[in-house]
Amino acid sequence: MLETSISPGQWEPWSARPELMPKSVAAPPYWTVSSTGGPSCHGGWDLDWHHITPGSWYRVAVTARPSGLDRVRDSVHAELIWWDKRGKRANWAHLHFEQAENGLLKFAHEMRAPADAVYATLRLMLRWTDRGEVVWCEPHLRAVDPPGPRKLTAAIATGEFPGESVEKNVAFARQLIARAADAGAQVVCLPECVTTWRTKGLPNEGARPIPGPESDALCEEATRRKIDVVGSIYELNGRLIHNTGLYIDADRGIIGKYRKVHLAVGERWKGVTPGSEFPVFQTRYGKVGMLICYDSVMGEGHRILAEKGAEVLFMPIMGDPRAVGDPALENWRQIMRVRSMDNHVWFVVCQNVGKWGLITRPDGQIVAEVDPATGIATAELDLNFRFESWIGSDFQNRTWGERRPDLYGELAGEGE
C-alpha cells in the first residue's frame, strides 16, 4: 500500500489547448498557475503518483490559495485521473470542495483505484479566466480503508386517518409507527399534517405547540418501538401557524424541524405562514433533509438540501397539482424519480390517502411502492450507492463537480 506522500513523484504543465495555456511555475511544495491575460485560460499542473495498488482505496487532497479572481469556485478546480498501461483513462473524478478559511480552499476525494490502473494524476487547474492566479500546495495521495456499509431500512406508513379529532389522529399515527417497526423499518415517514388530516376547521384550530402533548406522543411511540419517525403537523408558534416537519430520533426525541417553505394556495388563504430555511439534519444513519407537499413543485429546495449534503429526502405529501387526469399516477412517479435522479438522493415520499407512496434510488429507480392494502412500503437504502456515467466518474461526483454556482445569481434575483 502507498504510504502518505506529500510530494508527487513527477509533474508537468498541462493544458487541453496550447492557446489556453496559463503560466505555470513549480517550486515544490508549491505549484503556481497564473493567467497570461488572454481570454479563458484553462490549464495548470499534472502531478503524478506511480506504484499504486489497483483495487485499493485512496484519499487525495490539496490546498489552494487563489488571488485576483472574479469567480473563485468557477476558476479553481482539481481532478484525480487514473491511467492504465496503455496511457488511457481508467477512471477519474472531481475533487470535492471541502472548506474555505484564511483565504485557503481545500479539495479532497476518496476513490477506489480501478483494477487496470497503473498510476494516478492530480490535475490542478486555473480555468476560464483572463486574470488572477492560484497557488496549489500540500498535495498528497494516501491509502485509506474502504468505506464501511451505510445502510438503513426506511418505510412509508399511511392510511385512512379517522379525522374525528386531533387526539384520534395522533392515536392512528402511533399505530402506523408500530406497523412500520413491525415491518423491520429503522426510519418511517408518515403523511402530511397527521394530527389534523381529515379534521374539520381551520389549521389554527388543530395547530399545536412543538414540543407539546401531540409531538410528545409521537416521540414516545418512536422510543417505545425503537424507530426514527418523520412527519408533519400544524405547529402553533405564538401568533403564527406553520406546516412543520419533524425528524424524531428514537433515543433523543426531536432533532430536526422544517417549516414548509412553499405553501399550497389553500394554506396561504387560511393564514399559514411559510418557513424560510432548508435545514439538513445529522442522524445516526446519515444526513437527511425534509420537504413537504407543494415543495415538490419547486426544484430549488431539493437542490439546496442535496448541495448541503443530504443523502435522503423525506417528503410527506397530500398530492401534486401536476398529477391529474388519466396519467396522474404515472406523472406523479416521474416527478419523484426526476427529483431523486437530478439531485442524486434517496427520496422517501408518503402520501396521505394510502394509495400512493414510493421510495426512489439516486438513479431515479423506484425500489418500493406503498401497498394500498396495508399502507406500508419498506426498502433498504444503501447510502454508499453510486451510479457511473458513460464517460467515467459517477453521477454524484459529476453533479456537484460540474455545477457553476457563481453563475446562478439570476435565480436569487427573480422578482426584483
Secondary structure, 3 states (H helix, E strand, C coil): CCCCECCCCEEEEEECCHHHCCEEEEECCEEEEECCCCCCEEEEEEEEEECCCCCCEEEEEEEEEEECCCCHHHHEEEEEEEECCCCCEEEEEECEEEEEECCEEEEEEEEECCCCCCEEEEEEEEEEECCCEEEEEEEEEEEECCCCCCEEEEEEECCCCCCCCHHHHHHHHHHHHHHHHHCCCCEEECCCCCCCCCCCCCHHHHCECCCCHHHHHHHHHHHHHCCEEEEEEEEEECCEEEEEEEEEECCCEEEEEEECCCCCHHHHHCCCCCCCCCCEEECCCCEEEECCHHHHHCHHHHHHHHHCCCCEEEEEECCCCCCCCCCHHHHHHHHHHHHHHHHCCEEEEEECCCCCEEEECCCCCEEEECECCCCEEEEEEECCCCCECCCCCEHHHHHHHCCCHHHCHHHHCCCC
